Amino acid sequence: MGAVSYLDRYPLLRSRDSEFARDRLFSAYGADRFGKRGHEFGIQANFARLNSIGLAFCAYDGAASLSFPESQILRQFFSIQGTAGFKTQGNSRPLEAWRPIISGDARLDLDFAPGYRQLVLRIDVPAITRLLNNLLGDDCGVTLRFASDEADPLVMKQVRHDVFRFAEELERFGQDYSPIAIAELERALMVRILLAHRHNFSDRLQRSAPRAHRAVVDIVESYIEAHWDEPLDLERIAEVANVSVRTVFREFSESGRGSPGQFARRVRLYRAAELLRRPDAQTSVLAVAFKCGFRNLGRFASEYRLAIGELPSETLKNARRRQ
């Protein structure tokens, strides 16, 4: 296998046996057809299954093809090296740095040349539909359908960056990764996907949200402070404030108080400071960062210093000195 690899903490298969590979791809990915071409064959597949999304790395050292039946899964492919193509609903196209998101409402055929490497973001349709309903503030019962045209390249560049960074951090931290951070990153990725691709709700997403009373911000901030150690639940927040999610974000923006996510980060930084000031024998900066929902230790230290006035390691060291 080649040197390029991601998600090695989450191995699915690594084999030169095409029959074994087929069985694993069928059972783990839901494929219903797999074949190799030529005598040389090798495959490496890693798969991290989270809550609403899955992230997969695949590497092919021989030419191969793979097919999936209709499903409740959206797929966003990110090529790393080599060439490959896909066919769905009678249309064939190459897989490149990114391509239009592929819905699961039709069969999908994939064709890989030797040496191909990719990351694949898999999104559960019910999860992204719930998120869309929360953003819009209603459930109209209309099925979400993505257009087949090209995605917004600026947004997709950021999505690709976030997906690859997420893969690197999962590899580094594995199961220690904060559940809060995972839930919020999943939500952020799905929001970016909804904004990057045209679909039948794009116009409504871009429309201005209804007006609301500024007390909405106070209500939401009180709720976040009381639930700081839980993932930011947009549906629950909108329900508590009795407005749509878009209205919550608009009220925060117009009040000059950023966003619910930014407020939550500030609250969690101060909670982190409290934990570091009252350490026990097991307390560490990394453990506190994860507990408070920060997935990047360097960024946590930087934001902590801006908010608290010193590095988290200094807070912990001073607290231990006083014990």
Disulfide bonds with the S-S distance in Angstrom:
none
